[in-house]
Amino acid sequence: MAEPQHQIRALHTDSTLTVYQAYAPAIALPAARDGRFPAAWKRDRMTWIKPSFLWMMYRCGWATKEGQERVLAVEISREGFEWALRNACLSHYEQGVHADRAAWQRELRRAPTRVQWDPERDLRLRPLGHRSLQLGLGGEAARRYADEWIVSVTDVTPLAHAVHAQVREGELDAARRLLPDERPYPVADEVLAHLHR
């Protein structure tokens, strides 16, 4: 059965959802140690969170890109995540979702969060036919994320390296067994209705 084109798949519990971000060690190591972002983390900049581990690996090159050498698994409250979805705007104009380009631009200026649906990735980081959610948090949303939503922060760079090592060896089944258990996230249709066609 084909994957739905727009579906959030994530590691989640009854009360939390895990997202991934990659940072330089100066940000990531204190964040993992203290369970919150350090003062050097900029609350006034847009920050992008990704529920897909493999999309994060694609973005950070298995934690090898400069400034993205450490991968964090950030467990956040489902309440916070769903607030972000309800208050989000698509990062691009989509005919059939927005009345016109001007209406989209007005919405984009007001919205504290942005959504992109990018192709999900396989273990070799090739694009798949279905999409993965990327959620940009700015202004109020970034502050809420850093100060209210975070339940835990874990440095999962060793996991990234372990999965990558198995992929390089051609041991895809072994690599797959190491991946986080990302399942469809149960969210009401009306929460996502304004975020895709």
LOTI-146080 format. One record per atom (N, C-alpha, C): residue number from 1; atom name; y negated, z negated, x; residue in one letter. Coordinates in pm, whole numbers, plus 50000, padded with zeros to 5 digits. Each point is the difference from the previous one (the first is absolute). Layout:
<nodes>
> NUM; CA; Y; Z; X; a
...
</nodes>
This chain:
<nodes>
> 1; N; 50120; 50000; 50085; m
> 1; CA; 49880; 50000; 49915; m
> 1; C; 49875; 50000; 50088; m
> 2; N; 49906; 50086; 49969; a
> 2; CA; 49878; 50014; 50081; a
> 2; C; 49912; 49876; 49984; a
> 3; N; 49933; 49965; 50111; e
> 3; CA; 49904; 49890; 49996; e
> 3; C; 49879; 50043; 49918; e
> 4; N; 49943; 49907; 49919; p
> 4; CA; 49875; 50034; 49933; p
> 4; C; 49892; 50034; 50104; p
> 5; N; 49915; 50095; 49967; q
> 5; CA; 49897; 50044; 50094; q
> 5; C; 49906; 49886; 50039; q
> 6; N; 49957; 49921; 49902; h
> 6; CA; 49908; 49889; 50026; h
> 6; C; 50067; 49871; 49955; h
> 7; N; 50053; 49928; 50094; q
> 7; CA; 50065; 49872; 49970; q
> 7; C; 49978; 49909; 50120; q
> 8; N; 49966; 49875; 49973; i
> 8; CA; 49984; 49905; 50109; i
> 8; C; 50137; 49943; 50034; i
> 9; N; 50040; 50017; 50124; r
> 9; CA; 50124; 49941; 50050; r
> 9; C; 49961; 49901; 50108; r
> 10; N; 50052; 49877; 49990; a
> 10; CA; 49957; 49895; 50092; a
> 10; C; 50105; 49890; 50008; a
> 11; N; 49992; 49924; 50106; l
> 11; CA; 50073; 49874; 50010; l
> 11; C; 49921; 49901; 49915; l
> 12; N; 50066; 49942; 49898; h
> 12; CA; 49925; 49909; 49913; h
> 12; C; 50091; 49891; 49944; h
> 13; N; 49934; 49892; 49959; t
> 13; CA; 50068; 49888; 49933; t
> 13; C; 49937; 49986; 49862; t
> 14; N; 50034; 49894; 49930; d
> 14; CA; 49940; 49976; 49868; d
> 14; C; 49849; 49975; 50009; d
> 15; N; 49952; 49954; 50116; s
> 15; CA; 49859; 49964; 50010; s
> 15; C; 49924; 50071; 50112; s
> 16; N; 50071; 50071; 50088; t
> 16; CA; 49932; 50063; 50114; t
> 16; C; 50046; 50144; 50022; t
> 17; N; 49922; 50069; 50082; l
> 17; CA; 50031; 50137; 50042; l
> 17; C; 49961; 50008; 50148; l
> 18; N; 50080; 50072; 50079; t
> 18; CA; 49970; 50012; 50143; t
> 18; C; 49937; 50136; 50029; t
> 19; N; 49890; 49995; 50077; v
> 19; CA; 49932; 50121; 50045; v
> 19; C; 49996; 49996; 50152; v
> 20; N; 49972; 50116; 50060; y
> 20; CA; 50002; 50011; 50146; y
> 20; C; 49866; 50050; 50052; y
> 21; N; 49964; 49948; 50116; q
> 21; CA; 49882; 50046; 50073; q
> 21; C; 50032; 49994; 50149; q
> 22; N; 49934; 50084; 50078; a
> 22; CA; 50019; 49998; 50144; a
> 22; C; 49865; 49974; 50067; a
> 23; N; 50003; 49914; 50101; y
> 23; CA; 49879; 49958; 50070; y
> 23; C; 50026; 49989; 50149; y
> 24; N; 49891; 49988; 50074; a
> 24; CA; 50009; 49962; 50140; a
> 24; C; 50045; 49854; 50008; a
> 25; N; 50060; 49961; 50112; p
> 25; CA; 50047; 49861; 50014; p
> 25; C; 49891; 49895; 49976; p
> 26; N; 49876; 50030; 50036; a
> 26; CA; 49892; 49900; 49984; a
> 26; C; 49981; 49957; 49855; a
> 27; N; 50030; 50088; 49906; i
> 27; CA; 49993; 49966; 49857; i
> 27; C; 50137; 49952; 49951; i
> 28; N; 50104; 50075; 50033; a
> 28; CA; 50133; 49975; 49941; a
> 28; C; 50061; 49869; 50043; a
> 29; N; 49991; 49966; 50128; l
> 29; CA; 50069; 49879; 50047; l
> 29; C; 49944; 49872; 49938; l
> 30; N; 49865; 49981; 49998; p
> 30; CA; 49949; 49881; 49930; p
> 30; C; 50027; 50003; 49850; p
> 31; N; 49999; 50119; 49939; a
> 31; CA; 50027; 50008; 49855; a
> 31; C; 50142; 49953; 49971; a
> 32; N; 50098; 50045; 50080; a
> 32; CA; 50138; 49959; 49979; a
> 32; C; 50018; 49851; 50030; a
> 33; N; 49931; 49951; 50102; r
> 33; CA; 50011; 49859; 50038; r
> 33; C; 49942; 49908; 49892; r
> 34; N; 49884; 50039; 49947; d
> 34; CA; 49927; 49911; 49909; d
> 34; C; 50021; 50032; 49851; d
> 35; N; 50063; 50114; 49971; g
> 35; CA; 50021; 50038; 49860; g
> 35; C; 49875; 50048; 49930; g
> 36; N; 49900; 50036; 50078; r
> 36; CA; 49875; 50056; 49944; r
> 36; C; 49931; 50078; 50111; r
> 37; N; 49909; 50089; 49960; f
> 37; CA; 49932; 50082; 50099; f
> 37; C; 49897; 49918; 50077; f
> 38; N; 49984; 50027; 50130; p
> 38; CA; 49903; 49926; 50080; p
> 38; C; 49857; 50044; 49969; p
> 39; N; 49905; 49928; 50054; a
> 39; CA; 49858; 50030; 49975; a
> 39; C; 49963; 50142; 50044; a
> 40; N; 50070; 50053; 50100; a
> 40; CA; 49970; 50135; 50049; a
> 40; C; 50035; 50109; 49898; a
> 41; N; 50083; 49966; 49901; w
> 41; CA; 50036; 50097; 49895; w
> 41; C; 49880; 50019; 49909; w
> 42; N; 49958; 50124; 49981; k
> 42; CA; 49876; 50030; 49927; k
> 42; C; 50024; 50007; 49849; k
> 43; N; 49943; 49903; 49929; r
> 43; CA; 50014; 49998; 49854; r
> 43; C; 49912; 50103; 49930; r
> 44; N; 49904; 50056; 50073; d
> 44; CA; 49908; 50096; 49937; d
> 44; C; 50044; 50145; 50021; d
> 45; N; 50116; 50021; 50061; r
> 45; CA; 50052; 50136; 50019; r
> 45; C; 50115; 50026; 49905; r
> 46; N; 50017; 50127; 49963; m
> 46; CA; 50115; 50036; 49918; m
> 46; C; 50126; 49981; 50084; m
> 47; N; 50101; 49935; 49941; t
> 47; CA; 50128; 49981; 50067; t
> 47; C; 50109; 50059; 49910; t
> 48; N; 50096; 50071; 50059; w
> 48; CA; 50103; 50067; 49923; w
> 48; C; 50132; 49927; 50014; w
> 49; N; 50063; 49973; 49885; i
> 49; CA; 50130; 49934; 49999; i
> 49; C; 50104; 50096; 49943; i
> 50; N; 50123; 49987; 50050; k
> 50; CA; 50105; 50096; 49965; k
> 50; C; 50129; 49926; 49967; k
> 51; N; 50052; 50014; 49879; p
> 51; CA; 50127; 49934; 49966; p
> 51; C; 50123; 50066; 50064; p
> 52; N; 49984; 50120; 50057; s
> 52; CA; 50113; 50073; 50059; s
> 52; C; 50008; 49975; 50150; s
> 53; N; 50110; 49939; 50044; f
> 53; CA; 50022; 49976; 50142; f
> 53; C; 50003; 50132; 50078; f
> 54; N; 50072; 50099; 49949; l
> 54; CA; 50012; 50126; 50074; l
> 54; C; 49869; 50078; 50003; l
> 55; N; 49918; 49988; 49894; w
> 55; CA; 49870; 50066; 50007; w
> 55; C; 49915; 49932; 50107; w
> 56; N; 50012; 49867; 50010; m
> 56; CA; 49927; 49930; 50107; m
> 56; C; 50048; 50045; 50137; m
> 57; N; 50131; 50023; 50014; m
> 57; CA; 50053; 50047; 50128; m
> 57; C; 49945; 50139; 50034; m
> 58; N; 49988; 50083; 49899; y
> 58; CA; 49940; 50133; 50019; y
> 58; C; 49855; 49984; 50047; y
> 59; N; 49927; 49912; 49935; r
> 59; CA; 49857; 49981; 50030; r
> 59; C; 49978; 49946; 50141; r
> 60; N; 50083; 49905; 50042; c
> 60; CA; 49978; 49933; 50129; c
> 60; C; 50091; 50053; 50111; c
> 61; N; 50082; 50101; 49971; g
> 61; CA; 50088; 50055; 50101; g
> 61; C; 50099; 49898; 50053; g
> 62; N; 50064; 49927; 49907; w
> 62; CA; 50096; 49895; 50038; w
> 62; C; 49934; 49896; 50091; w
> 63; N; 49874; 49967; 49970; a
> 63; CA; 49924; 49897; 50074; a
> 63; C; 49975; 50042; 50144; a
> 64; N; 49968; 50129; 50019; t
> 64; CA; 49968; 50048; 50135; t
> 64; C; 49856; 50051; 50013; t
> 65; N; 49931; 50022; 49888; k
> 65; CA; 49865; 50054; 50008; k
> 65; C; 49903; 49892; 50046; k
> 66; N; 49899; 50043; 50073; e
> 66; CA; 49900; 49906; 50051; e
> 66; C; 49930; 49930; 49884; e
> 67; N; 49989; 49869; 50011; g
> 67; CA; 49937; 49921; 49895; g
> 67; C; 50092; 49970; 49883; g
> 68; N; 50125; 50050; 50005; q
> 68; CA; 50099; 49977; 49893; q
> 68; C; 50134; 49957; 50061; q
> 69; N; 49992; 49923; 50108; e
> 69; CA; 50121; 49962; 50073; e
> 69; C; 50081; 49890; 49934; e
> 70; N; 49942; 49932; 49903; r
> 70; CA; 50071; 49893; 49929; r
> 70; C; 49998; 50030; 49851; r
> 71; N; 50115; 49987; 49937; v
> 71; CA; 50011; 50026; 49855; v
> 71; C; 50017; 49866; 49929; v
> 72; N; 49917; 49980; 49899; l
> 72; CA; 50006; 49877; 49920; l
> 72; C; 50058; 50030; 49863; l
> 73; N; 50090; 49912; 49956; a
> 73; CA; 50044; 49997; 49860; a
> 73; C; 49918; 49890; 49934; a
> 74; N; 49917; 50039; 49906; v
> 74; CA; 49910; 49906; 49934; v
> 74; C; 50049; 49981; 49856; v
> 75; N; 50049; 49880; 49973; e
> 75; CA; 50048; 49968; 49865; e
> 75; C; 49881; 49952; 49919; e
> 76; N; 49974; 50070; 49889; i
> 76; CA; 49885; 49965; 49916; i
> 76; C; 50046; 49971; 49859; i
> 77; N; 49913; 49935; 49924; s
> 77; CA; 50034; 49968; 49862; s
> 77; C; 50003; 50126; 49915; s
> 78; N; 50095; 50006; 49908; r
> 78; CA; 50004; 50112; 49908; r
> 78; C; 49875; 50003; 49914; r
> 79; N; 49948; 49884; 49967; e
> 79; CA; 49878; 49992; 49921; e
> 79; C; 49885; 50073; 50072; e
> 80; N; 49986; 49975; 50130; g
> 80; CA; 49896; 50065; 50078; g
> 80; C; 50022; 50150; 50010; g
> 81; N; 50125; 50040; 50026; f
> 81; CA; 50033; 50141; 50012; f
> 81; C; 49968; 50075; 49871; f
> 82; N; 50035; 49940; 49888; e
> 82; CA; 49975; 50068; 49872; e
> 82; C; 49852; 50002; 49965; e
> 83; N; 49925; 49898; 50044; w
> 83; CA; 49854; 50004; 49984; w
> 83; C; 49946; 50122; 50076; w
> 84; N; 50050; 50020; 50122; a
> 84; CA; 49955; 50112; 50082; a
> 84; C; 50031; 50133; 49931; a
> 85; N; 50118; 50013; 49941; l
> 85; CA; 50036; 50124; 49930; l
> 85; C; 49911; 50023; 49878; l
> 86; N; 49977; 49894; 49923; r
> 86; CA; 49919; 50015; 49878; r
> 86; C; 49856; 50039; 50033; r
> 87; N; 49951; 49959; 50116; n
> 87; CA; 49861; 50025; 50038; n
> 87; C; 49986; 50116; 50098; n
> 88; N; 50105; 50081; 50012; a
> 88; CA; 50001; 50109; 50098; a
> 88; C; 49950; 50131; 49941; a
> 89; N; 49959; 50087; 50091; c
> 89; CA; 49964; 50138; 49968; c
> 89; C; 50075; 50088; 50099; c
> 90; N; 50041; 50117; 49957; l
> 90; CA; 50061; 50094; 50094; l
> 90; C; 49900; 50034; 50110; l
> 91; N; 50048; 50016; 50122; s
> 91; CA; 49910; 50030; 50112; s
> 91; C; 49952; 50144; 49999; s
> 92; N; 50056; 50082; 49912; h
> 92; CA; 49959; 50140; 49990; h
> 92; C; 49989; 50038; 49852; h
> 93; N; 49921; 50103; 49975; y
> 93; CA; 49983; 50050; 49862; y
> 93; C; 50129; 50066; 49954; y
> 94; N; 50043; 49966; 49879; e
> 94; CA; 50122; 50057; 49943; e
> 94; C; 49969; 50052; 49860; e
> 95; N; 50003; 50132; 49985; q
> 95; CA; 49977; 50060; 49868; q
> 95; C; 50109; 49952; 49905; q
> 96; N; 49960; 49959; 49881; g
> 96; CA; 50096; 49947; 49904; g
> 96; C; 50003; 49848; 49998; g
> 97; N; 49953; 49938; 50109; v
> 97; CA; 49987; 49854; 50004; v
> 97; C; 49854; 49962; 49977; v
> 98; N; 49910; 50074; 50067; h
> 98; CA; 49856; 49973; 49988; h
> 98; C; 49935; 50106; 49912; h
> 99; N; 49900; 49958; 49926; a
> 99; CA; 49929; 50093; 49911; a
> 99; C; 49940; 50116; 50079; a
> 100; N; 49939; 49968; 50114; d
> 100; CA; 49946; 50102; 50089; d
> 100; C; 49976; 49934; 50136; d
> 101; N; 49956; 50078; 50096; r
> 101; CA; 49981; 49948; 50137; r
> 101; C; 49894; 49890; 50004; r
> 102; N; 49895; 50015; 49922; a
> 102; CA; 49893; 49899; 49999; a
> 102; C; 50051; 49867; 49945; a
> 103; N; 50084; 50006; 49896; a
> 103; CA; 50057; 49878; 49944; a
> 103; C; 50088; 49930; 50104; a
> 104; N; 50078; 50079; 50074; w
> 104; CA; 50084; 49942; 50106; w
> 104; C; 49912; 49933; 50106; w
> 105; N; 49892; 50066; 50041; q
> 105; CA; 49914; 49942; 50104; q
> 105; C; 49936; 49870; 49955; q
> 106; N; 49962; 49992; 49872; r
> 106; CA; 49944; 49875; 49946; r
> 106; C; 50106; 49890; 50005; r
> 107; N; 50121; 50034; 49957; e
> 107; CA; 50110; 49903; 50000; e
> 107; C; 50032; 49954; 50142; e
> 108; N; 49999; 50093; 50093; l
> 108; CA; 50031; 49968; 50140; l
> 108; C; 49899; 49903; 50058; l
> 109; N; 49873; 50018; 49967; r
> 109; CA; 49896; 49909; 50051; r
> 109; C; 50017; 49859; 49945; r
> 110; N; 50047; 49988; 49877; r
> 110; CA; 50015; 49868; 49935; r
> 110; C; 50129; 49929; 50040; r
> 111; N; 50105; 50075; 50024; a
> 111; CA; 50134; 49941; 50016; a
> 111; C; 50015; 49927; 50134; a
> 112; N; 50052; 49877; 49998; p
> 112; CA; 50023; 49928; 50125; p
> 112; C; 50129; 50044; 50071; p
> 113; N; 50083; 50079; 49930; t
> 113; CA; 50125; 50045; 50061; t
> 113; C; 50019; 50150; 49977; t
> 114; N; 50073; 50063; 50094; r
> 114; CA; 50027; 50144; 49992; r
> 114; C; 50149; 50023; 50016; r
> 115; N; 50047; 50102; 49933; v
> 115; CA; 50143; 50034; 50007; v
> 115; C; 50017; 50142; 50052; v
> 116; N; 50095; 50014; 50090; q
> 116; CA; 50048; 50131; 50045; q
> 116; C; 50151; 50002; 49979; q
> 117; N; 50051; 50114; 49959; w
> 117; CA; 50145; 50020; 49988; w
> 117; C; 50038; 50101; 50108; w
> 118; N; 50060; 49954; 50107; d
> 118; CA; 50038; 50087; 50111; d
> 118; C; 50151; 50018; 50002; d
> 119; N; 50048; 50113; 50056; p
> 119; CA; 50145; 50022; 50001; p
> 119; C; 50074; 49885; 50069; p
> 120; N; 50101; 49947; 49930; e
> 120; CA; 50086; 49899; 50061; e
> 120; C; 50071; 50062; 50119; e
> 121; N; 50052; 49919; 50091; r
> 121; CA; 50063; 50048; 50123; r
> 121; C; 50145; 49957; 50008; r
> 122; N; 50080; 50083; 50068; d
> 122; CA; 50139; 49962; 50024; d
> 122; C; 50008; 49932; 50137; d
> 123; N; 50121; 49969; 50046; l
> 123; CA; 50016; 49928; 50126; l
> 123; C; 49950; 50079; 50120; l
> 124; N; 49997; 50130; 49988; r
> 124; CA; 49946; 50082; 50110; r
> 124; C; 49851; 50029; 49978; r
> 125; N; 49942; 49930; 49901; l
> 125; CA; 49858; 50006; 49965; l
> 125; C; 49958; 50138; 49947; l
> 126; N; 50096; 50073; 49947; r
> 126; CA; 49970; 50127; 49934; r
> 126; C; 49958; 49972; 49856; r
> 127; N; 49911; 50083; 49942; p
> 127; CA; 49955; 49976; 49862; p
> 127; C; 50112; 50023; 49899; p
> 128; N; 50003; 49915; 49900; l
> 128; CA; 50093; 50014; 49888; l
> 128; C; 49924; 50058; 49880; l
> 129; N; 50073; 50030; 49894; g
> 129; CA; 49940; 50064; 49884; g
> 129; C; 49921; 49907; 49910; g
> 130; N; 50022; 49868; 50014; h
> 130; CA; 49925; 49907; 49915; h
> 130; C; 49894; 49928; 50082; h
> 131; N; 49915; 49928; 49931; r
> 131; CA; 49880; 49944; 50062; r
> 131; C; 50008; 49850; 50021; r
> 132; N; 49923; 49955; 50098; s
> 132; CA; 49992; 49859; 50035; s
> 132; C; 49856; 49954; 49980; s
> 133; N; 49984; 49881; 49947; l
> 133; CA; 49867; 49945; 49972; l
> 133; C; 49934; 49948; 50127; l
> 134; N; 49875; 50038; 50019; q
> 134; CA; 49914; 49938; 50101; q
> 134; C; 49882; 49941; 49923; q
> 135; N; 49969; 49875; 50029; l
> 135; CA; 49896; 49931; 49923; l
> 135; C; 49889; 49955; 50093; l
> 136; N; 49881; 50056; 49981; g
> 136; CA; 49884; 49964; 50081; g
> 136; C; 49921; 49888; 49933; g
> 137; N; 49973; 49895; 50076; l
> 137; CA; 49929; 49884; 49948; l
> 137; C; 49865; 49990; 50068; l
> 138; N; 49894; 50000; 49920; g
> 138; CA; 49865; 49986; 50054; g
> 138; C; 49925; 49891; 49927; g
> 139; N; 49893; 49953; 50060; g
> 139; CA; 49912; 49903; 49934; g
> 139; C; 50074; 49879; 49946; g
> 140; N; 49983; 49978; 49870; e
> 140; CA; 50063; 49885; 49934; e
> 140; C; 50151; 49999; 50019; e
> 141; N; 50063; 50116; 49994; a
> 141; CA; 50146; 50008; 50012; a
> 141; C; 50046; 49957; 50139; a
> 142; N; 49931; 50044; 50105; a
> 142; CA; 50038; 49960; 50136; a
> 142; C; 49986; 49850; 50017; a
> 143; N; 49895; 49943; 49946; r
> 143; CA; 49981; 49854; 50010; r
> 143; C; 50108; 49925; 49924; r
> 144; N; 50032; 50046; 49879; r
> 144; CA; 50106; 49935; 49922; r
> 144; C; 50134; 50010; 50073; r
> 145; N; 50028; 50117; 50054; y
> 145; CA; 50124; 50020; 50076; y
> 145; C; 50011; 49897; 50113; y
> 146; N; 49896; 49993; 50082; a
> 146; CA; 50005; 49912; 50117; a
> 146; C; 49999; 49853; 49964; a
> 147; N; 49926; 49964; 49896; d
> 147; CA; 49975; 49858; 49973; d
> 147; C; 50081; 49940; 49885; d
> 148; N; 50055; 50087; 49911; e
> 148; CA; 50068; 49946; 49882; e
> 148; C; 50143; 50050; 49981; e
> 149; N; 50028; 50126; 50032; w
> 149; CA; 50127; 50059; 49961; w
> 149; C; 50113; 49976; 50099; w
> 150; N; 49968; 49978; 50126; i
> 150; CA; 50103; 49992; 50104; i
> 150; C; 50085; 49874; 49984; i
> 151; N; 50130; 50021; 49996; v
> 151; CA; 50098; 49891; 49995; v
> 151; C; 50058; 49976; 50139; v
> 152; N; 50028; 50107; 50074; s
> 152; CA; 50052; 49987; 50136; s
> 152; C; 49971; 50128; 50078; s
> 153; N; 49998; 49985; 50132; v
> 153; CA; 49981; 50114; 50091; v
> 153; C; 50109; 49990; 50107; v
> 154; N; 50077; 50107; 50016; t
> 154; CA; 50109; 50002; 50097; t
> 154; C; 49985; 50121; 50090; t
> 155; N; 50015; 49979; 50130; d
> 155; CA; 49999; 50111; 50095; d
> 155; C; 50138; 50065; 49998; d
> 156; N; 50007; 50123; 49950; v
> 156; CA; 50129; 50070; 49989; v
> 156; C; 50011; 50113; 50102; v
> 157; N; 49921; 49991; 50108; t
> 157; CA; 50008; 50100; 50106; t
> 157; C; 50141; 50010; 50057; t
> 158; N; 50070; 49887; 50025; p
> 158; CA; 50138; 50012; 50051; p
> 158; C; 50091; 50078; 49904; p
> 159; N; 49980; 49984; 49871; l
> 159; CA; 50078; 50078; 49902; l
> 159; C; 49967; 50149; 50012; l
> 160; N; 49872; 50032; 50013; a
> 160; CA; 49959; 50139; 50016; a
> 160; C; 50069; 50062; 50122; a
> 161; N; 50001; 49927; 50111; h
> 161; CA; 50063; 50050; 50122; h
> 161; C; 50151; 50013; 49984; h
> 162; N; 50061; 49905; 49929; a
> 162; CA; 50145; 50005; 49980; a
> 162; C; 50041; 50119; 49913; a
> 163; N; 49926; 50023; 49893; v
> 163; CA; 50031; 50115; 49914; v
> 163; C; 49980; 50130; 50078; v
> 164; N; 49890; 50008; 50074; h
> 164; CA; 49971; 50121; 50077; h
> 164; C; 50109; 50027; 50103; h
> 165; N; 50048; 49895; 50065; a
> 165; CA; 50107; 50017; 50100; a
> 165; C; 50125; 50061; 49936; a
> 166; N; 50036; 49953; 49882; q
> 166; CA; 50117; 50054; 49930; q
> 166; C; 49977; 50146; 49961; q
> 167; N; 49878; 50032; 49956; v
> 167; CA; 49968; 50138; 49963; v
> 167; C; 50012; 50090; 50123; v
> 168; N; 49945; 49955; 50114; r
> 168; CA; 50007; 50081; 50123; r
> 168; C; 50144; 50025; 50043; r
> 169; N; 50087; 49903; 49973; e
> 169; CA; 50142; 50014; 50035; e
> 169; C; 50077; 50084; 49898; e
> 170; N; 49932; 50038; 49892; g
> 170; CA; 50067; 50077; 49895; g
> 170; C; 50083; 49915; 49907; g
> 171; N; 49982; 49868; 50007; e
> 171; CA; 50077; 49905; 49918; e
> 171; C; 49920; 49971; 49872; e
> 172; N; 49991; 50100; 49912; l
> 172; CA; 49914; 49986; 49883; l
> 172; C; 50051; 49898; 49900; l
> 173; N; 50132; 49988; 49985; d
> 173; CA; 50054; 49899; 49908; d
> 173; C; 49965; 49860; 50050; d
> 174; N; 50014; 49979; 50130; a
> 174; CA; 49965; 49869; 50058; a
> 174; C; 49850; 49974; 49983; a
> 175; N; 49919; 50103; 50021; a
> 175; CA; 49855; 49985; 49983; a
> 175; C; 49967; 49965; 49855; a
> 176; N; 50065; 50068; 49907; r
> 176; CA; 49975; 49977; 49857; r
> 176; C; 50033; 49857; 49959; r
> 177; N; 50105; 49945; 50057; r
> 177; CA; 50039; 49861; 49967; r
> 177; C; 49896; 49898; 50045; r
> 178; N; 49918; 50037; 50096; l
> 178; CA; 49897; 49908; 50050; l
> 178; C; 49873; 50001; 49915; l
> 179; N; 49984; 50104; 49921; l
> 179; CA; 49874; 50017; 49925; l
> 179; C; 49981; 49891; 49895; l
> 180; N; 49875; 49964; 49972; p
> 180; CA; 49972; 49908; 49889; p
> 180; C; 50053; 50058; 49868; p
> 181; N; 50040; 49914; 49910; d
> 181; CA; 50058; 50040; 49872; d
> 181; C; 49889; 50037; 49902; d
> 182; N; 49949; 50122; 50013; e
> 182; CA; 49891; 50045; 49914; e
> 182; C; 50057; 50059; 49872; e
> 183; N; 49963; 49938; 49888; r
> 183; CA; 50048; 50041; 49868; r
> 183; C; 49881; 50035; 49914; r
> 184; N; 50022; 50076; 49890; p
> 184; CA; 49889; 50028; 49909; p
> 184; C; 49933; 49871; 49956; p
> 185; N; 49868; 50000; 50006; y
> 185; CA; 49922; 49883; 49962; y
> 185; C; 49967; 50008; 49852; y
> 186; N; 50034; 49898; 49924; p
> 186; CA; 49977; 50006; 49854; p
> 186; C; 49853; 49978; 49965; p
> 187; N; 49934; 50108; 49968; v
> 187; CA; 49860; 49990; 49962; v
> 187; C; 49980; 50080; 49872; v
> 188; N; 49920; 49948; 49911; a
> 188; CA; 49978; 50065; 49871; a
> 188; C; 49937; 50138; 50020; a
> 189; N; 50042; 50095; 49918; d
> 189; CA; 49948; 50137; 50010; d
> 189; C; 49848; 50005; 49993; d
> 190; N; 49942; 49914; 49915; e
> 190; CA; 49855; 50007; 49984; e
> 190; C; 49925; 49956; 50127; e
> 191; N; 50067; 49921; 50086; v
> 191; CA; 49935; 49958; 50125; v
> 191; C; 49985; 50119; 50095; v
> 192; N; 50096; 50094; 49994; l
> 192; CA; 49998; 50115; 50090; l
> 192; C; 49944; 50128; 49935; l
> 193; N; 49979; 49998; 49871; a
> 193; CA; 49966; 50123; 49926; a
> 193; C; 49876; 50069; 50056; a
> 194; N; 49901; 49924; 50047; h
> 194; CA; 49877; 50059; 50051; h
> 194; C; 50010; 50040; 50147; h
> 195; N; 50123; 49990; 50057; l
> 195; CA; 50016; 50023; 50144; l
> 195; C; 50089; 50119; 50033; l
> 196; N; 50039; 50075; 49900; h
> 196; CA; 50070; 50127; 50024; h
> 196; C; 50000; 50083; 49873; h
> 197; N; 50031; 50128; 50017; r
> 197; CA; 50002; 50092; 49887; r
> 197; C; 50131; 49987; 49924; r
</nodes>
